């Protein structure tokens, strides 16, 4: 899935990021304050399990946060796991939790 270009859509009214493949979707629910995005949980259609959809949406969402000069507060366990594997994104994590992602 990561090799294909599937756009990340920000659904502000529904407070989630979304990627769609046909009628299937992967989402990350969020809350946003002035300069911080809190990632709450991910969800993927069962049909998409094993496609790498969850990893892809996490990667694209973190890239969006970086591109828009925002800070990240990860509450979703899958996002936390991703950040532990990819410590290069620690720079985005709010100071209150950033030490939890040390290599």
N, C-alpha and C positions, 0 to 999 in steps of 0.2 A: 504494500500500500504506500509506503513512504516514497517509492520511486515514481509514483503517479502524481500529477499535479491535481490536487483536490483542495480547493480554496477553503480557508478558515473564515467562517462567517460569525460576526459578533451580533448576537440578538439582544440588544439592550433592553427591550421591553420584557423579555423572558429571563434576563440575567444569565445567559449562557453563551459559550462559544460552541459552534457546531460545524461538523464536517459531514457532508452527505455523499453517499454513493448510491445512486438510484433512489429507492425509497427507504434505505437504511441510513442510520445516522449514529455518530459518536458525539457526545457533548461533554463540556465541563461547565458546571454551575459555578457562578462567581458572585461576589459582592465587590463594589468599588467605592472607595473613598476618594478624596482629592487626588492623591498620587499613589495609592496602593490598591492592588487587586488581590483579593482573598479567593483562592481556589478551594471550593468546598468539596465537590465530589465529581467523579467522572461517571459516565454511563455510555454503554455501547450496545447496540442491538445484538442479541445473541447470535444472529447469523454472521456478524462481523468478527466474532471471537476467533483469534488465531490469525487474523489479517494484519495485525500490527496497528489497528485503528486507534487504540488507546494511546500507545506510544506516540503515534503520529500527531494526534490532537494535543497531547501534552507538549511535544516539541514545538508545534506551531504556535500554541498559546504562549509559551515562554518566549519565543522569538518576538511575538507581538508585544509582550510586556517590555522586552528589551528595546525594541524599535521605538516604542512610545515613551521611553524614559520613565517607566513606572516601577514601583517596588512590588515585591511578591510576598504574600503571606500564605504559605501552603498549609491547608488543613486536610486535604485529600490524601489518604495513605498512599495512593499510587503516584501522586505528584511528589510526595516526600521520598518515596523509594527512587523515583527517577532522579531527583536532585542528589541523592546519596551516590548514585552511579555516575552522575555527571556534575562533579563539583565546580566545573567552570561557570555554572549558573549561580553559584552561591552569591556572587556580586549583586544579584537582584533581590535576594531575600532580606526582609526587614531585619534590623539588627537584633531584635528581641529573640529571634530563633535561628539566626545564621550560624551560630556555633554548632548546631546539631548536624550540620552537613559537612563538617571537616573531613578531609580524606583520611 
